[in-house]
Amino acid sequence: MATEAQYKFFQKLYDEQSERRKNIQERSKLYFTVVSFYFGAILFRLQDIVKAQSIPRLEIIFGISSAVIISASLLFTLLAIRVRAYEVPCDPEKWIKNLGVNPQEDPDFFDARIVDYAVATNKNDKVNEVAATKIKVAGWLIFGAVSVQLIGLICIYVFG
């Protein structure tokens, strides 16, 4: 028979996964904003390049490389932001319908809810891990795009 303290422990584990989901969503929004501004800067610069008579070869190479990397970052960010299916600990309406004449004793109730929380926490952890991995990849791709852009600017400055 489970105690209320054990129940609260499993509830806390579930709440931690819910908080992790919120953190992943916030980071995804931030990355989406950064990528959007970066795309805006690329498009703004693209207008100048189109107007130019001769385009330096290094600028084309680094510009295209940076655009491809930031596009991949956008893809991973969108994959991390997308709506995912999360598990809830229990369906209150279904639980109330199943009460019957003799409701569960508290220890039995806590036992059942602990199982619900354990299952939901494990499933949500797997879903969160997939989203976290995608947002990590997106972050590294943003870093890579900025690095390629900076290296390109240095090369253009040094080699003309």
C-alpha positions, -999 to +999 in steps of 0.1 A: +000+000+000+014+033-010+015+063+012+007+099+005+044+108+006+052+082-021+024+096-042+038+131-039+072+118-049+058+104-082+037+135-087+069+156-084+086+135-110+057+141-134+058+178-126+095+179-135+088+165-169+060+191-174+085+218-165+111+203-188+085+205-216+079+242-209+117+249-210+121+231-243+092+251-258+107+284-245+141+275-260+124+265-293+107+299-294+140+317-288+158+297-315+129+303-339+133+341-333+170+340-338+167+320-370+140+344-383+162+374-377+191+356-394+170+348-424+159+384-425+195+396-425+203+371-453+174+383-474+184+419-467+220+412-478+207+392-508+192+424-523+226+441-522+243+410-538+217+409-566+223+446-574+261+441-575+278+436-609+304+411-597+300+389-567+331+377-550+333+339-552+341+335-515+310+355-506+289+332-526+304+301-511+301+312-475+267+328-480+252+297-495+268+275-469+255+297-441+220+298-457+219+259-459+230+255-423+205+280-410+178+263-430+186+230-414+185+248-380+150+261-389+139+226-398+151+212-364+136+241-345+102+236-362+104+198-354+111+207-318+082+232-316+056+209-332+028+197-311+035+163-294+013+138-277+019+138-239+005+113-214-017+125-186-017+107-152-054+099-152-087+108-168-107+124-140-141+119-157-133+082-163-121+078-127-153+094-113-175+072-135-157+041-121-161+050-085-192+029-080-209+024-046-177+017-026-150+042-034-114+032-031-096+035+002-068+061+002-039+036+000-055+019-030-061+052-046-025+062-041-013+029-055-033+034-087-023+071-091+014+062-085+012+037-114-005+064-135+022+090-127+050+065-134+036+055-168+029+092-178+064+103-165+082+076-185+063+083-217+067+121-214+104+117-207+108+099-240+088+126-259+108+154-242+141+137-249+133+136-286+124+173-286+154+183-265+177+165-289+162+183-319+166+217-302+202+209-293+209+201-329+192+234-339+214+253-315+246+238-328+234+245-364+228+282-355+263+283-340+276+267-372+259+291-395+272+321-375+307+306-375+306+300-412+294+336-418+322+350-396+349+328-412+336+340-446+338+376-436+373+372-423+383+353-455+368+380-477+386+407-457+419+389-458+418+375-493+396+402-509 
